[in-house]
Amino acid sequence: MGAAGMPQQGLRPEILAPAGNAEMLSAAVFSGADAVYLGFAGFNARRTAGNFTPETLPGAVAFCHARGVRVHAALNILIYESELDSLAAAIECAAKAGVDALIVDDLATAALAKRIAPGLALHGSTQMSIHTPEGACQLADMGFERAILARELSLAEIRQICRKSPIETEIFIHGAMCMAVSGQCMMSAFLGGRSGNRGACAGPCRLPFDASDLRPGQPGRACHLSLKDMDLIPHMADIMDAGVASVKIEGRLRPPEYAAAAVTACRLARAGQPYDEALVRDIFSRSGFTDGYFTNRNDGRMFGVRTEEDAARTRVATPRARELFRREYSRVPVDLSLTVRGDGASLTAADREGHTVTVAAPAGEPLAAARTDPAPALEKSLRKTGGTPFAAENCTVAQQGGPWFLPGSAANELRRRALDALLEARSAPRPLETFSVRLPDFPRRAPAGPPRLAARFERADQMPPEAQALGCLIFPLAEAGRVPEALRPKTLLELPRVMFAPGGEETVRRRMQDAAAMRPAFAGFAANNLAQFRLAAGLGLPLYGGMGLNVTNPLSARECGRLGAQGLLIHPETPVSAMGRIGAGMPAAALCYGHIPLMLTRACPLKNRPDHASCAGCSHAGRLRDRKGKDFPVRCALPQNGVRTVYNPVPLYMGDRLRELPVDWVVAAFTIESKARAAQILAALQAARPFDGDFTRGLYYSEPTKG
């Protein structure tokens, strides 16, 4: 049996359960969840879950609200311009259904929600990669009420964010973990055309790979890029002490029994009571659980796969878990007042939200006088609210002209009818006020000629002499001191997409301050995380939007402009046909070359090998070979930002089709190339030559459709 420390006053943190369909929603509510989150209208990160429609959402919300359960609707995918009208309709529908909050990723979704339903709370999805104090503060500046933090955080990092955040924080407490940082993965999109950022991840990282580093004589070893499920329920006391407002259970694709087992465990742990740890494990795990990120033990023990033994345990545990939601959890306080007269009885039920109902017993034979005080027995009957959402708190029995004898069956019937009527009253719709909006008319950009070429280099010593003639250069912030002085006025310093320790947010802030003080001045910074809008404030250098901001539509680009971006790089999952109106009024760029960073991960893929239990002696460079013999380069930037990057085996190349990109600039991104190879590719781009090897056009010529 597991336990989780001492109870805390109130119901903080909120227990937030997945509701992939109506059955799962019912199981989560009946087992005691304080809130549920559900997918709606196809704009959510779990497209293959049952999800809810404009027809079924109002009933789901009414069911939850009647039982005191909040509803968070997920509209948390990247949006294309052609979907903005449908997105606006979905937001209006969610508001009219009375949902309590929207979980959003794209800045366009947030902007539309604030205009269509100003009273609707906004929660920043984990897809936004919020993992620092300034990230939470930036969401607060933008009108969000909650930041859903990245899964990869330690307890110390969570504490720091909670201490400094002016808005609520939510963390994942149980369920599946992606290998990649949420919102920073393009593996499924580039390997199979199914974008995780668009809710259609095919999970290619969970397939078998052969991992090795690049030191001579290092053999490969078969592995899966598959982390065990997270389980932080045993750490509930620490989570409560840190000040977390909500703990989320991942799993909208899991069965209802899974939701019930996890909710029950969280509810008991929050109260400081023991829970059935074996049931939580058996209902679903991947060879057990991990708390590696939370406890700052990032090693090979975090990895695991689902085995047949795991599946067999689930089959045995399922009937036991089903019992957890056979009867409804009683949670809504209710006061019951019974009045007994000689000619009958009536019962009034009142909740804490102002709902009051009164029911009367059918007219019949006059009541007989009671020989003893009937009040204790009647009060006992009134308190039998088990199996309903109500918990009787104050029960009173008033005898008028009595005492009168009222049969227990009659009192039970009055209680049943009164609670049914109260539940119906609480189910009444609570729509939010909505306003009609007209989407802006985004003009299509009309470049005067072919886009100008810029180049991004991972290291200063990787840049060939030919690159110095280009109009724009980009280097990582950590390379600022190595950029030649003469090149600074046309050099952007690229800020990291994530800022985990050891090179965390404060390190980035200090490096930005140092770079801003250099003379001659740099051309500006390229922000890759929302936190960096705050970090750049007051430094006096222009700010541009990088790939990590995930801009795929013109409204999102406009919002970045309002935050201070003076130009931006369009996300590489954006088709050419959807680029034309993005960033009109500010310079916009698109990648024309580069090994796409498919995945940013805080869990090192090479540590899934017995001979790589630590980083000692590692070359910080490796490869993952898939079943087709393709080698995915792996590079570790642990001292800079605490992550590893997995790159696409073949590069994106558009050198022979640059004129088809409706942007002002195109960027050649050099990461794993040698200086000589970078020179060859720059020459090919400038001459508009075809590529000299295997390459991909990525998603540039795909249709911008959902799913």
C-alpha positions, 0 to 999 in steps of 0.5 A: 500500500502506498501513502503520501504524507499528511493531509492539507486543508481544502481541496488543493491541489485539484485532481484533474482527470482525463475524459477521452469519451463519455464512459471515461468521463463518468468513471472519473467523476464517479471516482472523485475527480475535482475536474476533467479535461476533454478534447473538443471539435478536433482541435486537441492533442489526442485526435484518436480519443473519443472526444466530444462534439458540439452536440455532446459537449453541453450534456457532458458539462451539465453532468459534471457541473451538477456534481461540482466537477469543473470541465477543461476543454482542450483546443491545444494544437497548432492552427493553420489559417484555413482553420481559424473560422472553425476554431472560432466556432469551436470556442463559441460552442465551448463557451455556450456549453459552459466549460470552465477553461480552455487548454490552449497551445497556439497564440491564435487560439488564445487571442480568439478566446479572449475576444469571443468569450472574455469570461473563459479562463485560459490555461497554457498547455504543456505544448507551450513548453512552459518550464521556467518562472519567467514563462509562467509570468509571461502567460500571466502577462498575456491573461492566462490563469494557469500554466501547465508545466512541462513534464520534465521538471524536478521538484526543486524547479517546480517549487521555484516556479510556484513561488514566483508565478502570479498564476496557478500551476498545474503538473502531470502526476501520473501517466505516459511521458513523451520522450520529447519535450511537449511542443518541441517534437516533429518526429512523427510529422517528418517521418510519417506526415502525422504531426504530434503538434497537430494531435496526430502523433503516431509514436514512432519513437517507441519503435526499436532503434539501435543506439551508440555514441560516436567514439571509436569501437563503441557498439550499438545496442537495441533500445526503444525511445520509450519512457516508463509512465510517470508516477508522482502520486507517492510524492503528493505531500511534496507537491502540495507543499510546493504550492501546485494548484492542480495535478493532472492524470495523463491518459485520454486514450486509456480505459475508464478503469485506468482513470478511476484507479488513478483518481482514487489513488490521488484522492486518498494520497491528498488526504494522507491516506494509504492507497492501493499502489499495486492496483495503480501499477497493474491497471497500466504500466510500462514495466513499472513507473518512473519519477526520474525527472521529479527526483532529478535522477535522469538515467537509464532506469527511466526507460521501459516498454509495455510487456505482455506481462504488463498486459496480463496484469491489466486484464486481472486488475480491470474488474477490481478497478471497475468497482471504484466507479460502480457507485458515485462518490459523494462530494456536494455538501447539502443541507436537508430540512424535513418538516413533519405534520399530521397530514404529511411531510415535506423535505427541502434540500439546499446546496452551497450555490443557492439551489433550493428545492422542496418536495412533499409526500403525496397526500394520504392517510393522516400520520399517527402520533409517535410514541418516542422521539422519531427525529434521530431515526429520521435524521439517520434516513436523511443522511443515507446519500451514498451512491449520489453526488451529495453528502448530507452535512446539516440535517434537521427534523421539525415536528409541527403539532407532533411528534408524528410517526413517519415511516423510514420508507417515506423519508427515504423516498422524500430524500431520493426525490429531493436529491434528484430535483436538486441534481436537475436544478444544478444541471441547468446550463450556465453559458458564458457570454460570447461576442461575434468577431470578424477575423482580420483580413490578412494580406498575402505578402508579395515578395519583390523577388526571391527571398534573401538567404541567411545562415544559421551555424551551431558553432562559430568555427563551423562557418565557412568564409563564404558565409560572411557575405550573407545579409544575416547570420544566426548563432546560438547565444552561447557562441556570442563571444566567438562571433567576429566583431565585424559580423555582430551588426548582422548577427542574431543570437538564437536563444535556446528552445528550452532552459533546463538546468544546468544552463537554466533560465538565469544562465540565459538571462546573464548571457543575454545581458552580457551579449547586449553589452557587447560593442559593436552591438548584435542585430538582435535575439531570436526568441524560442520560448515565451519566457524570452520575451520577458528576458529580453525586455530592457536590453535594447536589442531587437527581438525576433521569433524563432522556430520554437514559438511554433508559428503556423498562422497569421493570427499567431504571428500578429500576437508575436508582433504584439509581444515585441517580435519584429520578424519571425521564422515560420514553423517548418510543419507549415505547408508553403500554401499556408505561408503566404499571409503569415507575418505580413507587415513584418519580415518572415523567414522559412527554413530552406535547408537543415537537418530538422531537429526532430526531438528535444529530450531531457532524457538521454537516448544513449543512457538506455544502455548499461554502458552509459549509466552516466555522462562520464566519458561520453562523446556527447555525440551519437546516433540512433539507427532505425529498422530501415537502417537510417541513422538519426544523429544525436547531439547533447547540449547538456552544459547549455540547456540540459537537453539532447537533440535528435536530428532527421537523417536527411536534410530538408532542401529547397535550394532549387525551389526557393522562389516558391517560398512566399517569404522575405528570408530563407534560412540554411540551418547548419548543425552537424555539418563540417565547415567544408560541407556547409560551404558546398551547401551554401554554394548550391543554394546560391546557385539554385542547384538540386541537392547532391544526395538524399533530402526531403521537402518535409511538409512543405507540399502537404495539404494543411488539413487536420488529422 
